[in-house]
């Protein structure tokens, strides 16, 4: 059986306290200041103001739930404030790396590197120079190569690699002139000379 003190109090489990908060079911008008500030709104004035205030347990529960949700959101916000900049830096680095790789692949294609050897050629070219990607106002990246001799275009670094002895194995075969056209022209020339 509940004691008179338990009947006259309402216990609210609070998120950041080990013991429940004890709220009297009725308080005198001058006792409202002793109630924790967030829970003062749960007290409703009696019809006769001299009798004080009566606790609305439903409002007290809503305040408790709201306080717990605010604490949870504040904890998430603190976590985001700590982890957010690191995640943003990682995403920005990945975007720059992607821009460098895409620019290198375009340059490798233009230089005639065999597509099946792109990954190996890409790794070797990256050893030859350091690549920088600057984001422009329109959201695209301008990629340049930093060599021991200063800044250079990606295309020139790739072409220099492809033209080197080391890059020779990565070159595709140059397209030969169409045999049908040359043969036809040769035949036409011979016939005209008869």
Residue pairs with C-beta under 8 A, 6 or more apart in sequence:
7 25
8 24
8 25
8 26
9 22
9 23
9 24
9 25
10 22
10 23
10 24
10 25
10 55
10 57
10 60
11 20
11 21
11 22
11 23
12 20
12 21
12 23
12 39
12 60
12 61
12 64
13 20
13 21
13 64
14 20
14 21
14 64
14 67
15 64
15 67
15 68
15 71
15 72
16 71
21 36
21 39
23 35
23 39
23 42
23 55
23 60
24 31
24 55
25 54
25 55
26 51
26 52
26 53
26 54
26 55
27 34
27 35
27 43
27 52
27 53
27 55
28 52
29 49
29 50
29 52
29 53
31 52
32 40
32 43
32 53
35 43
38 63
38 67
39 60
39 63
41 59
41 63
42 55
42 56
42 57
42 59
42 60
42 63
43 53
43 54
43 55
43 56
44 53
44 54
44 55
44 56
44 59
45 52
45 53
46 52
46 53
46 54
95 135
95 141
96 133
96 135
96 141
97 133
99 133
99 140
99 141
99 143
100 131
100 133
100 141
100 143
101 122
103 131
103 133
103 141
103 143
103 154
104 122
104 125
104 126
104 131
104 143
104 154
104 158
105 118
105 122
107 154
107 155
107 157
107 158
107 159
108 118
108 121
108 122
108 125
108 158
108 162
109 115
110 155
110 158
111 155
111 158
111 159
111 161
111 162
111 171
112 162
112 171
112 172
112 174
113 121
113 158
113 162
113 167
113 170
113 171
113 172
114 170
114 171
114 172
117 169
117 170
120 170
121 161
121 167
121 170
124 161
124 166
124 167
124 170
125 157
125 158
125 161
128 147
128 157
128 160
128 161
129 145
129 146
129 147
129 152
129 157
130 145
130 146
131 143
131 144
131 145
131 146
131 154
132 143
132 144
132 145
132 146
133 141
133 142
133 143
134 141
134 142
134 144
135 141
136 142
143 154
144 151
144 152
144 153
144 154
145 151
145 152
145 153
145 154
145 156
145 157
146 152
147 157
161 167
162 168
162 170
162 171
